[in-house]
């Protein structure tokens, strides 16, 4: 992810994504702002059991990006995903 300027030239903060165990975490200088976690049901199946984006950062498709990280990893490894978080 990157640091961008908004339409008025103000610098927007950098959001970093990293994998941590069976999760992906989004952080800024303020700390963790988003997270998605999954558990292994069996060798071929993962269950996405938690997704969270801090209210201040909602509406920026960050949850969708987190989901994309898990989906990409599952595809690489030939796994199926069952969504169970609400």
C-alpha positions in Angstrom: 0.0 0.0 0.0 1.2 3.5 -0.4 1.2 7.1 0.7 -1.0 9.2 -1.5 -2.1 12.8 -1.8 -5.8 13.7 -1.7 -7.3 16.1 -4.2 -6.2 19.1 -2.1 -2.6 17.9 -2.0 -2.7 16.8 1.7 -0.7 13.7 2.4 -2.8 10.7 3.4 -1.2 8.3 5.8 0.5 5.1 4.7 -1.4 1.8 5.3 0.7 -1.3 5.5 -0.5 -4.9 5.1 1.3 -7.9 6.6 0.6 -11.5 7.1 0.7 -12.8 10.7 0.0 -16.5 11.2 -3.5 -17.2 10.0 -4.4 -13.5 9.6 -3.6 -10.4 7.6 -3.2 -7.1 9.5 -3.5 -3.5 8.3 -1.5 -0.9 10.2 -0.7 2.8 10.2 1.4 4.9 12.5 -1.7 4.8 14.8 -1.5 1.0 15.1 -3.7 -1.8 13.9 -6.7 -0.5 11.8 -7.9 -3.7 10.2 -7.6 -7.5 10.5 -9.0 -10.7 8.9 -8.4 -14.1 10.4 -9.0 -17.6 9.2 -8.8 -21.1 10.7 -8.0 -24.4 9.1 -11.0 -26.8 9.1 -9.0 -29.5 7.3 -6.0 -29.7 4.9 -8.1 -28.3 2.0 -10.5 -25.8 3.7 -10.2 -22.5 5.6 -12.9 -20.7 7.5 -12.8 -16.9 7.5 -14.0 -16.2 11.1 -13.3 -12.6 11.7 -13.0 -9.4 9.7 -12.6 -5.9 11.2 -11.8 -2.4 9.9 -11.6 0.5 12.4 -14.6 2.9 11.9 -12.3 5.8 10.9 -11.1 3.8 7.9 -14.4 2.3 6.7 -15.6 3.1 3.2 -12.2 2.7 1.6 -12.6 -1.0 0.5 -10.0 -2.1 3.1 -12.2 -5.1 4.2 -12.3 -6.1 0.5 -8.5 -5.8 0.3 -8.1 -8.0 3.4 -10.4 -10.6 1.9 -8.4 -10.4 -1.4 -5.2 -11.3 0.5 -6.8 -14.4 2.0 -8.4 -15.4 -1.4 -5.1 -15.0 -3.2 -3.3 -17.1 -0.7 -6.0 -19.8 -0.8 -5.9 -20.0 -4.6 -2.1 -20.3 -4.5 -2.4 -23.2 -2.1 -5.4 -24.8 -3.7 -7.6 -24.3 -0.6 -11.4 -23.7 -0.4 -12.8 -20.9 1.8 -15.9 -20.9 3.9 -17.0 -17.4 5.1 -18.5 -17.5 8.6 -18.0 -14.0 10.0 -20.9 -11.6 10.0 
